Amino acid sequence: MVHFDNVDIIELINDSEIPVLTGSLIGQVDVLGFNDFPRNDGDPFSFLWTIKREPPSYLFGTIHVPYTKVWDSIPDNAKQAFAISSHVYFELDLVNPTTVSALSSCQMLPNGKNLSDVLPGDLYTRLKRHLEYVRGMMPHWMTKDQRGRGLYADYLFNAIAGNWERKRPVWVMLMVNSLTESDVRSRGVPVLDLYLAQEAERLRKKTAAVEKVEEQCLPLNGLNFSQVSDLIHFENELSNSDRSNQNEIFLFLLFFTIFSVMNLKEKYR
């Protein structure tokens, strides 16, 4: 989720109304209007909401995929809201190296443990075998453009899977899910949130974050270990039996993660 604004709205973000802005509750919040920018009949909904105030503010729902996959499908009203806004607020400050470092640190197992210490032996062996397969496929999955920019297979693999033996199971699960041919071919292209952050910085807009890294990590790090272990097992079984099942794996893990995170947020509220 990205917040576009024309004035400093730190106080508004801290208001009690803002944290409940989820898709199912939008209609219950009087301060919002859906898509106040003109939209032609038949145009796709843009996941843009207006906070009715002077000057107006906007909430835009984003997706964490390479921006080139979705940019042409984002309606003009969302792009217009971004263009006219002087302030942009993101989930996290993705252009800050400290944020990136903190995100990396939160993925690690505590007390110097390794993944082999917490995963069942047979599952760890299958996971390691799958990652060896992916490493071997990397040269075939890379694009000419990636090679032309000086990237090479081992660099890409380490960028995605580096230090995987030290990571918590849930982050390994998400990592494995991103080690597909299509994701590898998109490496080097920023995800939508990061692209908007880079554009905001380039256009000299003022930016800030509404969440801390620990607020992002706590729900995932609190997932029940047996559930994560079962999912890694499930993902490896499908990956090894039929590589074409990656989309089904992604959808399954996506819905699992959404519902698990919702439950954990209730737990830690």
DRENLUM-23597 format. One record per residue (C-alpha): residue in three letters; x, y, z. Coordinates in steps of 0.02 Angstrom, whole numbers, padded with zeros to 5 digits, always signed. Example, Ala and Ser with C-alpha at 12.3 -4.5 7.8 and 13.67 -1.06 7.14 Angstrom:
! DRENLUM-23597
ALA+00615-00225+00390;SER+00684-00053+00357;
This chain:
! DRENLUM-23597
MET+00000+00000+00000;VAL+00065+00173-00048;HIS-00001+00340+00017;PHE+00004+00492-00098;ASP-00020+00664-00021;ASN-00003+00849-00054;VAL+00036+00901+00125;ASP+00122+00831+00278;ILE+00001+00700+00345;ILE+00100+00614+00483;GLU-00038+00655+00608;LEU-00170+00584+00490;ILE-00074+00422+00470;ASN-00070+00402+00658;ASP-00258+00430+00669;SER-00357+00279+00728;GLU-00455+00269+00566;ILE-00307+00233+00453;PRO-00252+00058+00511;VAL-00421-00019+00466;LEU-00413+00026+00282;THR-00429-00149+00211;GLY-00528-00198+00059;SER-00672-00269+00159;LEU-00690-00112+00266;ILE-00672+00026+00138;GLY-00859+00051+00124;GLN-00874+00078+00312;VAL-00750+00223+00320;ASP-00837+00388+00284;VAL-00678+00485+00247;LEU-00642+00383+00091;GLY-00709+00391-00085;PHE-00667+00255-00212;ASN-00584+00318-00371;ASP-00630+00501-00366;PHE-00528+00527-00524;PRO-00638+00504-00679;ARG-00646+00325-00742;ASN-00725+00268-00905;ASP-00849+00125-00905;GLY-00757-00038-00933;ASP-00592+00027-00865;PRO-00516-00085-00732;PHE-00527-00031-00550;SER-00362+00046-00499;PHE-00354+00008-00312;LEU-00346+00195-00284;TRP-00447+00276-00145;THR-00466+00460-00103;ILE-00460+00530+00073;LYS-00585+00673+00059;ARG-00496+00824+00131;GLU-00418+00985+00064;PRO-00304+00953-00022;PRO-00352+00770-00051;SER-00243+00621-00009;TYR-00242+00451-00092;LEU-00215+00269-00045;PHE-00152+00155-00182;GLY-00145-00035-00167;THR+00016-00107-00237;ILE+00080-00281-00276;HIS+00258-00343-00247;VAL+00301-00396-00424;PRO+00419-00320-00554;TYR+00336-00157-00602;THR+00352-00195-00789;LYS+00226-00337-00768;VAL+00089-00219-00709;TRP+00135-00041-00755;ASP+00040-00037-00921;SER-00115-00104-00832;ILE-00117+00030-00696;PRO-00254+00155-00743;ASP-00206+00336-00773;ASN-00298+00398-00618;ALA-00172+00312-00504;LYS-00025+00379-00605;GLN-00103+00553-00602;ALA-00124+00546-00412;PHE+00059+00500-00395;ALA+00114+00637-00514;ILE+00023+00779-00425;SER+00070+00725-00248;SER+00212+00810-00155;HIS+00226+00676-00019;VAL+00228+00487-00040;TYR+00218+00365+00106;PHE+00268+00182+00083;GLU+00253+00028+00192;LEU+00442+00031+00215;ASP+00582+00147+00163;LEU+00647+00031+00027;VAL+00780+00152-00037;ASN+00862+00162+00134;PRO+01008+00038+00151;THR+00972+00023+00337;THR+00798-00045+00298;VAL+00868-00173+00177;SER+00997-00229+00305;ALA+00866-00244+00442;LEU+00753-00347+00327;SER+00897-00464+00293;SER+00940-00482+00477;CYS+00762-00521+00530;GLN+00759-00672+00415;MET+00900-00760+00507;LEU+00879-00899+00633;PRO+00923-00846+00811;ASN+01068-00904+00917;GLY+01179-00955+00771;LYS+01064-01097+00719;ASN+01063-01169+00543;LEU+00914-01229+00443;SER+00979-01407+00459;ASP+00954-01390+00647;VAL+00768-01355+00633;LEU+00707-01446+00476;PRO+00681-01635+00468;GLY+00832-01716+00386;ASP+00740-01785+00234;LEU+00657-01618+00200;TYR+00822-01525+00215;THR+00901-01647+00092;ARG+00761-01623-00035;LEU+00771-01435-00015;LYS+00959-01436-00043;ARG+00937-01546-00197;HIS+00805-01427-00267;LEU+00918-01276-00242;GLU+01060-01367-00331;TYR+00940-01397-00476;VAL+00896-01212-00481;ARG+01079-01160-00477;GLY+01111-01274-00626;MET+00964-01199-00722;MET+01011-01018-00690;PRO+01122-00999-00845;HIS+00977-01061-00954;TRP+00848-00949-00872;MET+00945-00786-00885;THR+00901-00663-01022;LYS+01018-00583-01150;ASP+00981-00415-01071;GLN+01038-00477-00901;ARG+01199-00543-00975;GLY+01223-00380-01068;ARG+01214-00287-00903;GLY+01356-00392-00834;LEU+01252-00509-00726;TYR+01300-00690-00714;ALA+01213-00847-00651;ASP+01304-00869-00485;TYR+01277-00686-00441;LEU+01089-00700-00473;PHE+01076-00860-00374;ASN+01169-00786-00226;ALA+01065-00626-00236;ILE+00907-00730-00211;ALA+00966-00879-00109;GLY+01125-00818-00025;ASN+01147-00878+00154;TRP+00989-00985+00140;GLU+01056-01111+00266;ARG+01046-00979+00402;LYS+00870-00918+00365;ARG+00709-00956+00458;PRO+00600-01086+00371;VAL+00462-00963+00323;TRP+00587-00852+00230;VAL+00662-01003+00144;MET+00487-01051+00088;LEU+00461-00879+00011;MET+00636-00885-00065;VAL+00605-01053-00148;ASN+00442-00987-00217;SER+00536-00845-00302;LEU+00664-00962-00383;THR+00563-00989-00541;GLU+00615-00955-00720;SER+00498-00805-00737;ASP+00558-00727-00575;VAL+00740-00754-00619;ARG+00713-00674-00790;SER+00638-00522-00702;ARG+00785-00498-00584;GLY+00857-00324-00599;VAL+00685-00247-00625;PRO+00622-00162-00465;VAL+00456-00216-00391;LEU+00315-00090-00402;ASP+00338-00017-00228;LEU+00525+00007-00253;TYR+00499+00082-00426;LEU+00376+00210-00355;ALA+00499+00249-00215;GLN+00640+00274-00341;GLU+00528+00384-00449;ALA+00474+00486-00298;GLU+00657+00513-00252;ARG+00701+00559-00431;LEU+00558+00684-00438;ARG+00612+00757-00271;LYS+00451+00713-00182;LYS+00458+00696+00006;THR+00448+00513+00060;ALA+00425+00419+00223;ALA+00374+00248+00288;VAL+00222+00202+00394;GLU+00290+00036+00458;LYS+00449-00023+00542;VAL+00544-00177+00485;GLU+00500-00271+00645;GLU+00315-00243+00611;GLN+00336-00332+00444;CYS+00443-00472+00514;LEU+00349-00514+00674;PRO+00196-00595+00592;LEU+00299-00705+00475;ASN+00427-00751+00607;GLY+00285-00800+00721;LEU+00212-00929+00602;ASN+00187-01102+00674;PHE+00343-01203+00628;SER+00249-01362+00586;GLN+00142-01266+00460;VAL+00295-01193+00375;SER+00383-01362+00373;ASP+00230-01443+00293;LEU+00224-01306+00161;ILE+00408-01323+00117;HIS+00378-01510+00100;PHE+00224-01479-00008;GLU+00316-01354-00118;ASN+00464-01469-00145;GLU+00353-01616-00189;LEU+00263-01516-00323;SER+00422-01433-00385;ASN+00510-01600-00405;SER+00363-01690-00485;ASP+00311-01557-00611;ARG+00400-01391-00634;SER+00246-01322-00723;ASN+00152-01319-00557;GLN+00243-01164-00495;ASN+00090-01052-00520;GLU-00019-01169-00417;ILE+00114-01173-00282;PHE+00120-00983-00280;LEU-00068-00964-00262;PHE-00074-01093-00122;LEU+00067-01010-00026;LEU-00005-00837-00057;PHE-00173-00879+00020;PHE-00090-00974+00163;THR+00020-00825+00202;ILE-00123-00700+00193;PHE-00233-00796+00315;SER-00088-00839+00430;VAL-00031-00658+00439;MET-00209-00600+00472;ASN-00222-00722+00617;LEU-00054-00669+00686;LYS-00097-00485+00677;GLU-00251-00523+00782;LYS-00138-00618+00903;TYR-00015-00475+00924;ARG-00144-00334+00922;
